[in-house]
Amino acid sequence: MTKKELIEEIIINENISKVDAEKVVNRIFQTISKHLIEGKEVSVAGFGKFVISERSSREGVNPSTGEKIIIPDSRSARFKPAKQLKESLM
């Protein structure tokens, strides 16, 4: 499902304008992003939580040259589904 499709679902199911649905969806994504950037996790009961996954620097190999390189620390966002969501997918 795309962001546009999500907005369309909200318009149909909640009987609100497209402008209002877009505002709500955009605000939700902005808020989740803001908290993740600040290093906080975002939990939604019965759905799951958005967390930051951190990887330490490590040694790697450049596939083009075979040269050993240091891959720097990195952070990425991950989603962990709630138990109820996992079970409903079974």
Contacts in CASP RR format, 6 or more apart in sequence:
PFRMAT RR
TARGET T0000
AUTHOR 0000-0000-0000
METHOD contacts of the structure
MODEL  1
MTKKELIEEIIINENISKVDAEKVVNRIFQTISKHLIEGKEVSVAGFGKF
VISERSSREGVNPSTGEKIIIPDSRSARFKPAKQLKESLM
1 9 0 8 1.000
3 25 0 8 1.000
3 29 0 8 1.000
6 25 0 8 1.000
7 18 0 8 1.000
7 21 0 8 1.000
7 22 0 8 1.000
7 25 0 8 1.000
10 16 0 8 1.000
10 21 0 8 1.000
10 24 0 8 1.000
10 25 0 8 1.000
11 17 0 8 1.000
11 18 0 8 1.000
11 21 0 8 1.000
14 21 0 8 1.000
16 24 0 8 1.000
31 42 0 8 1.000
32 42 0 8 1.000
32 50 0 8 1.000
35 41 0 8 1.000
35 42 0 8 1.000
35 50 0 8 1.000
36 42 0 8 1.000
36 50 0 8 1.000
36 51 0 8 1.000
36 52 0 8 1.000
36 77 0 8 1.000
39 52 0 8 1.000
41 49 0 8 1.000
41 50 0 8 1.000
41 51 0 8 1.000
41 52 0 8 1.000
42 49 0 8 1.000
42 50 0 8 1.000
43 49 0 8 1.000
44 82 0 8 1.000
45 82 0 8 1.000
46 82 0 8 1.000
46 83 0 8 1.000
46 84 0 8 1.000
46 85 0 8 1.000
47 81 0 8 1.000
47 82 0 8 1.000
47 85 0 8 1.000
48 79 0 8 1.000
48 80 0 8 1.000
48 81 0 8 1.000
48 82 0 8 1.000
48 85 0 8 1.000
49 79 0 8 1.000
49 80 0 8 1.000
49 82 0 8 1.000
50 77 0 8 1.000
50 78 0 8 1.000
50 79 0 8 1.000
50 80 0 8 1.000
51 77 0 8 1.000
51 78 0 8 1.000
51 79 0 8 1.000
51 80 0 8 1.000
52 75 0 8 1.000
52 76 0 8 1.000
52 77 0 8 1.000
52 78 0 8 1.000
53 75 0 8 1.000
53 76 0 8 1.000
53 77 0 8 1.000
53 78 0 8 1.000
54 73 0 8 1.000
54 74 0 8 1.000
54 75 0 8 1.000
55 73 0 8 1.000
55 74 0 8 1.000
55 75 0 8 1.000
55 76 0 8 1.000
56 73 0 8 1.000
57 70 0 8 1.000
57 71 0 8 1.000
57 72 0 8 1.000
57 73 0 8 1.000
58 70 0 8 1.000
58 71 0 8 1.000
59 68 0 8 1.000
59 69 0 8 1.000
59 70 0 8 1.000
59 71 0 8 1.000
60 68 0 8 1.000
60 69 0 8 1.000
60 70 0 8 1.000
60 71 0 8 1.000
61 67 0 8 1.000
61 68 0 8 1.000
61 69 0 8 1.000
62 68 0 8 1.000
62 69 0 8 1.000
81 89 0 8 1.000
END
